Amino acid sequence: MTPAPYRPFRSVLVANRGEIALRIIRGLKEAGFRSIAVASEPDRFAPHALAADHCVVLGEGPAADSYLNADKVLAAARQTRAEAIHPGYGFFAENAAFAQRVLAAGFVWIGPPPESMNALGDKVRAKELARRAGVPMAPGYEGDLADVETTEREATRVGYPLLVKAAAGGGGRGMRVVTEPPKLREALDSASREAAAAFGSGRVFLERYINPARHVEIQVFGDAHGHVLHLGERECSIQRRHQKIVEWSPSTVVDAALREKMGACAVELARAAGYVGAGTVEFLLAPDGSFHFLEVNTRLQVEHPVTELVTGLDLLQLQLFTAAGGALAAMQKPIQPIGHALELRICAEDPANQFAPQAGKVLHLELPQGPGVRVDCGIRAGYEIPTHYDSLIAKLIVHAPSRSGAIHRALAALDELVILGPVTNVEYLRAILRHPAFRSGDVSTSFVADHLAGWKPPAETPDEVFLAAAAGEMLGGGAAVAAKGAGRDSAATAPVSPWESLGPWRSVEDAK
């Protein structure tokens, strides 16, 4: 593997948007780096675009015309004399071809080498590498599934119930649970079609379905000198259709011995892949304490603040350090979690309407504050949430000495959070935190299906809706709110944002 051209840099383009772009830009400023944002036309006045030292508007709203247009992103980097590119997560974060283009153009890539991304980004290749590294995994079959006889024989060997899984991508797309042989062929065809549409590859494989199971992941870090270490675990068993909703650390079932065993496996796999920077090795943890390799995410994760709060480490600063060629300690220093942290994903979506994504103007916004409370937020009052992107708009992260303390702190913070305008999943998150099974730590990846399948929002309108409307009146906006249910379907005319009335006051330009 050819070493990447690691070198010091002081100017970074952030090839992303929303709360992750804002978090990175703030971290760059703290470290004394020059920050460069890119934005689509609808995001011209988004918080991340306004926070950066410089911003280039790439194009119209669809990601293919802006954030996912590699030529435009690289041109913006040249135009602004950037020295490095940070992809955040999503978009180009796990795109080895884009990483190779970044390096070929002479920029520093703040992420793993393209070779590592290729080795780990494809689930079949990752499983082969993990198997050689001695990492335990569930029974499966990654061979050719075109022959019906071979497929049926291998499925019987793997055992039912089993999963049909896409080799590329993630997020639950291209995945089907098969409970009996007659349903296998239909599952293979539908999973392959979905995977081809989502990831450009219809290749799928078979894997034993472990249920009940917990989803536990290990944060790893590597440097260009061959050092790899782990920073402990996060649990993300609260999921809906394989999309994470709530994450926490430490896990309620991982003790020091299991943590070290899982961590050692994650480190060996990362070392085998020549890994540099931040990555996450994901496992399924069975009730008997056995764990099985799932996949590797070759990026900074959405839930990285959880690890930051229980370790006291800044993962972005570690990324910058290793990307510039810095060396980590040669030996794994035992890192024990301090206290308990929880992260809640705040999404503009309607849980009572099959989690349909929501768009529209944010009429009023109040974020919780106080000891042990962190909010990574990608919106502001007056901002128009576009229809083109992921529904994640903010993350609420809390830290406390105990798990029960963290849950109470999270509930108190949700009570302070006010988002008036588009419907969000805040009430749904409250329901999760208040559930006895979650409070006791008795959870699995089927928690949502087992306990919240028939969830409905509260019938009464929360007081914060009326408080927000009153705040709008006091600000002179003449806000008139018509609220139905739990603040759903609300509509109002909000005060004009000072950002919109003043226009940009820093360097913002269109792509050339």
Disulfide bonds with the S-S distance in Angstrom:
none
